[in-house]
Amino acid sequence: MHLVNCPVCKSELKIRKYHCPNCDISIEGSFSRSWLEGLSASQLEFIKLFLLVQGNLKELQKRLGISYPTIKNRIADINKIIVQNYAPAEDYEDILADLEEGFISVEEALNMINKRREK
């Protein structure tokens, strides 16, 4: 059984102990979970099928027998879980590319970067 939330209060469970039944050793501490562990079994199956059809949404519709909007909603739900645990490195490639191409000035680029940092 794979528990993600407390069956009593529904709060997120934290991993505090790992145990090896083979050598009977236990490791205790405060361990972080992977974003994959936040997904339900049905969401993991959906991702597996999505990968097997190489992201082809029409094929996914056909295999699951569900509508395109339902597929998009499932993807959005999975994305919400991923985003909760993902803090991307700040990306300024688009701004730097515009600067390099001469579409914006250095001052405009700096202003755009500072605005992104404020978010």
C-alpha positions in Angstrom: 0.0 0.0 0.0 1.3 3.5 -0.9 0.1 6.2 1.4 0.5 9.9 0.5 -1.9 11.5 2.9 -2.9 10.8 6.5 -6.0 8.6 6.6 -7.3 10.5 9.6 -6.7 14.3 8.9 -5.7 14.1 5.2 -2.4 16.0 5.7 0.6 15.1 3.6 2.6 12.3 5.2 6.3 12.8 5.7 8.8 10.0 5.3 10.7 9.5 8.5 12.1 5.9 8.3 13.3 3.5 5.7 13.8 -0.2 6.5 15.6 -3.0 4.7 13.9 -6.4 5.5 16.8 -8.3 4.1 19.5 -7.0 6.5 17.1 -5.6 9.1 18.7 -2.2 9.0 16.6 1.0 9.5 17.5 4.6 8.5 15.6 7.3 10.3 15.5 11.0 9.4 13.5 13.5 7.4 13.3 12.4 3.8 11.8 14.3 0.9 9.4 12.7 -1.6 9.6 12.7 -5.3 6.9 14.6 -7.3 6.0 11.1 -8.7 4.9 10.0 -5.3 2.3 12.7 -5.2 0.5 11.1 -8.2 -2.2 8.6 -7.9 -2.0 5.2 -9.5 -4.4 6.3 -12.3 -2.4 9.4 -13.0 0.8 7.3 -13.2 -1.0 4.9 -15.7 -2.1 8.0 -17.7 1.5 9.2 -17.9 2.7 5.8 -18.9 0.2 5.6 -21.7 0.9 9.2 -22.7 4.6 8.2 -23.1 3.8 5.0 -24.9 1.8 6.9 -27.6 4.6 9.5 -27.6 2.3 12.4 -26.6 -0.2 11.8 -29.5 -3.4 13.1 -27.9 -5.6 11.6 -30.6 -4.2 8.1 -30.0 -4.6 8.7 -26.3 -8.3 9.6 -26.8 -8.7 6.5 -28.9 -7.1 4.1 -26.3 -8.8 5.6 -23.3 -12.1 6.3 -24.9 -12.3 9.8 -23.4 -12.7 13.2 -25.0 -9.9 15.7 -25.8 -11.1 18.1 -23.1 -10.9 15.3 -20.5 -7.4 14.5 -21.6 -6.4 18.1 -21.3 -7.9 18.3 -17.8 -6.0 15.2 -16.7 -2.8 16.7 -18.0 -3.6 20.0 -16.2 -4.2 18.1 -12.9 -0.9 16.3 -13.2 0.9 19.6 -14.0 -0.5 21.1 -10.8 1.1 18.4 -8.8 4.4 18.7 -10.6 4.5 22.5 -10.3 3.9 22.3 -6.5 7.3 20.7 -6.1 9.2 22.4 -8.9 11.2 25.6 -8.5 12.7 26.2 -11.9 16.0 28.1 -12.2 15.3 31.6 -13.4 15.3 31.6 -17.2 16.1 34.7 -19.1 17.0 33.1 -22.5 14.2 34.8 -24.3 15.1 38.3 -23.0 18.8 37.7 -23.8 17.9 36.5 -27.3 15.8 39.7 -27.9 18.7 41.8 -26.6 21.2 40.0 -28.9 18.9 40.5 -31.9 18.6 44.2 -31.1 14.9 44.1 -30.4 15.4 45.6 -27.0 18.0 47.8 -25.3 20.2 46.8 -22.3 18.0 49.0 -20.1 14.8 47.2 -21.3 16.4 43.8 -20.8 17.4 44.7 -17.2 13.9 46.0 -16.4 12.4 42.8 -17.8 14.7 40.6 -15.7 14.0 42.6 -12.6 10.3 42.3 -13.1 10.6 38.5 -13.4 12.7 38.3 -10.2 9.9 40.2 -8.3 7.3 37.5 -9.1 
